[in-house]
């Protein structure tokens, strides 16, 4: 049995819910088992196996128990497939603290009156407007949020815009998500979303308690074979390689692009080394720097002097030893002296005796300074 990849472990730890609708209409395939409630919604052919059909003005699907969505500026992501059967307005996802859609409430994903897909953030109000979606066509929608990157809206795996860094308000209590309807919360904060009943099909609804990467969103926009626990499609190992996420060390591969920043050697993702032509293994540049590999040459990336042959890292780049540039750099102990540069004169800084001038034996390094050895100096003078 193959060891689980770091991505699999992270996915399990941050997957708040996953309603695929393939194991019953209410079942949550995620670890938290947040069962759904379906009202005037029926199972129908979905993007993958079964999905939900919203065909009445009273249709909605509700899931309770999202703790982290109730925390201000907490990172999250949502992913779902939809197929519209009519144009115009509608709610896709509604937040509230009450089951009727009221209390603290907002509408994070929905459609404008002209049919544009819109994602919103709140406090401060901000939104991302996407395209008008074609009817009778399956479309993948995802939103991601973090305080650093703000809200990003993806359509079919591609970003259509973002807000940039911003905060995001929350009720500081458990959130209820309602799909396809705002119920009595039609007056909640929705910005340009025109609330109303969504008409169409919905499938593979996922919520994460972290910001997914663009690569992860792109994978979710593909067929679900990348998450089914089997090696299928163009995968090279179980749920990785090919058009899925990259494989971890020890998993099977065909090409290096199947592996997570390591070489594919003899059809296996190999351990990172200091001569694999890739920047990995804690390196600061390709095959050099860091604590595991040899120092880098001039012009290579670095984060500290020890990453460079010259011991001289400036502006994250290794530069030549410069012992006459008028500044203290590299491994110098004072300006242009000490370390691998010429020795320092009396009263300049040092670390060891060798940093001090050896023209005579009357200077040594004492408390970080090149000091005259007064006993030796006196003895020499007395003899003279």
C-alpha positions in Angstrom: 0.0 0.0 0.0 1.4 3.4 -1.0 2.1 6.0 1.7 -0.3 8.9 1.6 1.1 12.0 0.1 1.4 15.3 2.1 -1.3 16.7 -0.1 -3.7 13.9 0.8 -3.0 14.5 4.5 -3.5 18.3 4.1 -6.7 17.7 2.1 -8.2 15.5 4.8 -7.3 18.0 7.5 -8.9 21.0 5.8 -11.8 19.5 3.9 -14.8 20.8 5.9 -17.4 19.1 3.8 -17.9 17.3 0.5 -21.3 16.6 -0.8 -21.0 14.6 -3.9 -24.6 13.4 -3.8 -23.4 10.0 -5.1 -24.0 8.2 -1.7 -27.5 9.6 -1.0 -28.8 13.1 -1.2 -27.8 14.1 2.4 -24.5 12.4 2.9 -21.3 14.3 3.5 -18.2 12.3 2.2 -15.9 14.6 4.2 -14.5 13.9 7.6 -16.9 16.0 9.6 -20.1 14.3 8.3 -22.2 17.6 8.0 -25.3 16.0 6.7 -27.5 18.1 4.3 -31.2 18.8 4.3 -32.9 18.7 0.9 -36.2 20.6 0.4 -38.0 20.3 -2.9 -34.7 19.2 -4.4 -34.3 15.9 -6.2 -31.4 13.7 -7.3 -30.6 13.8 -11.1 -27.7 13.0 -13.4 -24.9 15.3 -12.3 -21.5 16.3 -13.6 -20.2 13.1 -11.9 -22.8 10.5 -11.3 -25.6 12.1 -9.2 -26.3 15.7 -8.6 -29.1 18.0 -7.4 -32.0 19.4 -9.4 -33.4 22.8 -8.4 -36.6 23.2 -10.4 -39.0 24.9 -8.0 -39.1 28.3 -6.4 -39.1 26.5 -3.0 -36.1 24.4 -3.8 -33.0 24.6 -1.5 -30.3 22.5 0.1 -29.0 23.4 3.6 -25.9 22.3 5.6 -25.3 23.4 9.2 -22.1 23.3 11.3 -19.5 25.4 9.6 -17.4 26.7 12.6 -14.5 28.3 10.9 -16.7 30.1 8.4 -17.9 32.0 11.4 -14.5 33.3 12.3 -13.5 36.7 11.0 -11.0 36.7 8.1 -10.6 32.9 8.4 -9.2 31.4 5.1 -11.6 29.2 3.1 -12.4 27.8 -0.3 -15.6 26.6 -2.0 -15.9 24.5 -5.1 -19.0 23.3 -7.0 -20.2 22.3 -10.5 -23.4 24.0 -11.8 -25.5 23.8 -14.9 -28.0 26.7 -15.4 -31.3 26.0 -17.1 -32.3 29.7 -17.2 -30.5 33.1 -17.3 -30.7 36.0 -14.9 -30.5 36.2 -11.2 -30.2 33.6 -8.5 -28.4 32.6 -5.3 -25.9 29.8 -5.4 -24.5 30.0 -1.8 -26.1 31.8 1.2 -24.5 32.3 4.6 -26.7 32.8 7.7 -26.9 32.0 11.4 -30.6 31.1 11.2 -32.2 28.3 9.2 -34.6 30.7 7.5 -31.6 32.5 5.9 -31.7 35.4 8.4 -29.8 36.5 11.5 -26.2 37.4 10.5 -26.3 36.7 6.7 -24.6 37.4 3.4 -24.5 35.9 -0.1 -21.0 34.9 -1.1 -21.8 33.4 -4.6 -24.6 34.1 -7.0 -25.7 35.8 -10.1 -26.5 39.4 -11.0 -29.7 40.4 -12.7 -27.9 40.1 -16.0 -26.6 36.6 -15.3 -23.0 37.4 -14.4 -21.5 35.0 -11.8 -20.4 37.1 -8.8 -18.4 36.3 -5.6 -18.5 38.7 -2.7 -16.6 39.5 0.5 -18.0 41.5 3.3 -16.6 44.2 5.7 -15.4 45.9 3.7 -17.8 45.2 0.9 -16.0 44.0 -2.2 -16.9 41.6 -5.1 -15.5 39.9 -8.1 -17.7 39.8 -11.3 -17.2 37.0 -13.7 -18.8 36.2 -17.1 -22.4 35.3 -18.0 -22.5 31.5 -17.9 -24.0 29.5 -20.7 -27.2 27.6 -20.0 -27.4 23.8 -20.2 -23.6 23.5 -19.9 -21.7 22.3 -16.8 -19.4 25.0 -15.4 -17.0 24.7 -12.5 -17.1 27.6 -10.0 -14.6 28.1 -7.1 -13.8 30.8 -4.7 -10.8 31.1 -2.4 -10.1 33.5 0.4 -7.2 34.5 2.6 -6.5 37.8 4.3 -3.3 38.1 2.3 -4.7 37.4 -1.2 -8.3 38.4 -0.6 -11.2 36.8 -2.5 -10.5 35.1 -5.9 -13.2 33.8 -8.2 -12.4 30.9 -10.6 -14.5 29.8 -13.6 -13.6 26.4 -15.1 -10.3 26.4 -13.3 -9.1 29.9 -14.4 -9.1 33.0 -12.2 -11.4 35.7 -13.5 -10.3 38.2 -10.9 -9.7 39.0 -7.2 -10.1 41.7 -4.6 -6.5 41.8 -3.4 -5.7 41.7 0.3 -8.7 42.4 2.6 -10.5 41.4 5.7 -13.7 39.4 5.6 -16.5 39.8 8.2 -18.1 36.8 10.0 -20.7 36.3 12.8 -18.4 34.8 15.4 -20.8 31.8 15.6 -21.5 28.7 13.6 -22.6 29.3 10.0 -25.4 27.6 8.0 -24.9 27.3 4.2 -28.0 27.3 2.0 -27.5 26.3 -1.6 -29.8 27.6 -4.4 -31.9 29.9 -2.3 -31.7 32.8 0.1 -35.1 31.9 1.7 -36.2 34.8 3.9 -32.7 36.3 3.7 -33.3 38.1 0.4 -32.5 41.4 2.1 -29.1 40.2 3.3 -25.8 41.7 2.1 -25.5 40.5 -1.5 -23.9 43.5 -3.3 -24.6 43.0 -7.0 -26.0 39.5 -6.6 -29.8 39.5 -7.3 -31.0 36.9 -4.8 -33.6 34.4 -5.8 -34.0 30.7 -6.5 -31.3 29.1 -8.6 -32.7 27.1 -11.5 -30.6 24.2 -12.7 -28.3 21.4 -11.5 -25.6 21.4 -8.8 -22.9 18.8 -8.1 -19.7 18.1 -6.1 -20.0 20.9 -3.5 -16.9 21.2 -1.4 -15.8 23.5 1.4 -12.2 23.8 2.7 -10.9 25.6 5.8 -7.9 27.0 3.8 -7.1 28.9 0.7 -6.6 26.4 -2.2 -3.9 27.1 -4.7 -4.6 27.9 -8.3 -3.3 24.4 -9.2 -5.6 22.7 -6.7 -8.6 24.7 -8.1 -7.6 23.7 -11.7 -7.5 20.0 -10.6 -11.0 20.3 -9.1 -12.3 21.6 -12.4 -11.3 18.4 -14.0 -13.0 15.0 -13.7 -13.2 13.7 -10.1 -10.9 10.8 -11.0 -8.2 12.8 -9.3 -9.9 12.2 -5.9 -11.5 8.7 -6.2 -8.7 6.6 -4.6 -8.0 4.8 -7.8 -5.3 5.0 -10.5 -7.2 5.9 -13.6 -7.5 8.5 -16.3 -4.0 9.7 -17.2 -2.7 9.4 -13.6 0.7 7.8 -13.0 -0.2 6.7 -9.5 -3.3 6.9 -7.3 -4.8 10.3 -7.7 -1.6 12.0 -8.9 0.4 12.6 -12.0 -0.8 13.4 -15.5 -3.5 16.1 -15.3 -4.0 15.6 -11.5 -1.8 17.0 -8.7 1.9 16.0 -8.8 3.1 12.8 -7.1 5.2 12.6 -3.9 8.6 11.0 -3.6 8.3 7.2 -4.0 5.1 7.3 -6.2 5.1 6.3 -9.8 5.7 8.7 -12.7 6.3 8.8 -16.4 7.7 12.3 -16.7 9.4 14.7 -14.3 6.3 16.9 -14.5 4.3 14.1 -12.8 6.4 14.6 -9.6 6.3 17.3 -7.0 9.5 19.2 -7.8 11.8 16.1 -8.0 13.0 14.0 -10.9 11.2 11.0 -12.3 13.9 8.3 -12.2 13.2 4.8 -13.4 9.5 5.6 -13.3 9.6 6.6 -9.6 9.6 10.2 -8.2 13.1 10.3 -6.7 14.4 12.0 -3.6 15.7 15.5 -4.1 19.4 15.8 -4.5 22.0 18.6 -5.0 22.6 17.6 -8.6 19.1 17.0 -10.0 18.8 20.3 -11.9 15.9 21.5 -9.8 15.6 24.0 -7.0 14.5 21.8 -4.1 16.0 20.2 -1.0 16.1 23.6 0.8 18.3 25.1 -1.9 18.4 28.8 -2.5 19.1 28.3 -6.2 19.2 25.3 -8.5 21.5 22.6 -6.8 23.2 25.1 -4.4 22.8 27.0 -1.2 20.9 26.1 1.9 22.1 23.7 4.6 22.2 20.6 2.4 24.1 21.6 -0.7 27.3 23.4 -1.6 27.4 27.2 -1.7 26.3 29.1 -4.8 28.5 31.0 -7.2 28.2 34.6 -8.2 24.8 35.7 -9.5 22.9 32.8 -7.9 20.1 33.4 -5.4 20.9 33.4 -1.7 19.3 34.2 1.6 22.5 34.5 3.7 26.3 34.7 3.2 26.7 31.0 3.9 24.7 30.3 0.7 27.5 31.8 -1.4 31.1 30.8 -2.3 32.1 34.4 -1.6 30.2 34.5 1.7 28.7 37.7 0.2 24.9 37.7 -0.2 23.5 41.1 -1.1 19.8 41.8 -2.2 19.3 38.0 -2.3 22.1 37.5 -4.8 25.6 36.1 -4.4 28.2 38.7 -5.4 32.0 38.5 -5.6 34.2 39.0 -2.6 34.7 42.8 -2.4 37.4 43.9 0.1 37.5 47.5 -1.1 33.9 48.6 -1.5 33.8 50.8 1.6 31.2 48.7 3.4 31.2 45.7 5.8 29.9 42.8 3.9 30.6 39.1 3.1 32.4 37.6 6.1 34.3 40.8 6.9 34.5 41.7 10.6 35.0 45.4 9.9 34.9 47.5 6.7 37.0 45.8 4.0 39.0 43.7 6.5 38.9 40.5 8.5 37.5 37.2 7.4 38.7 36.4 3.9 39.8 40.0 3.3 43.1 41.6 4.6 43.5 41.7 8.3 42.2 44.6 10.3 44.2 47.3 12.0 44.2 48.2 15.7 40.8 49.1 17.1 38.8 47.6 14.2 36.3 44.8 14.9 37.3 41.2 14.8 36.2 37.7 15.8 39.5 35.8 16.1 43.1 36.9 16.2 43.6 36.0 12.5 41.2 38.9 11.7 43.9 41.3 13.0 47.1 42.6 11.4 50.0 40.1 11.6 52.6 42.6 10.5 53.8 42.5 14.2 52.9 40.3 17.1 51.5 43.1 19.2 47.8 43.0 18.1 45.2 40.4 19.1 41.4 40.1 19.1 40.0 41.1 22.5 36.3 41.5 23.2 35.6 41.9 19.4 38.2 44.5 18.8 41.8 44.3 17.5 43.8 45.6 20.5 47.4 46.3 21.0 49.1 43.7 23.2 50.5 46.3 25.7 52.8 43.8 27.5 54.5 42.8 24.2 54.6 46.4 23.0 56.3 47.6 26.3 58.8 44.7 26.2 59.8 45.6 22.6 60.2 49.3 23.5 62.2 48.5 26.7 64.7 46.3 24.7 65.1 49.1 22.2 
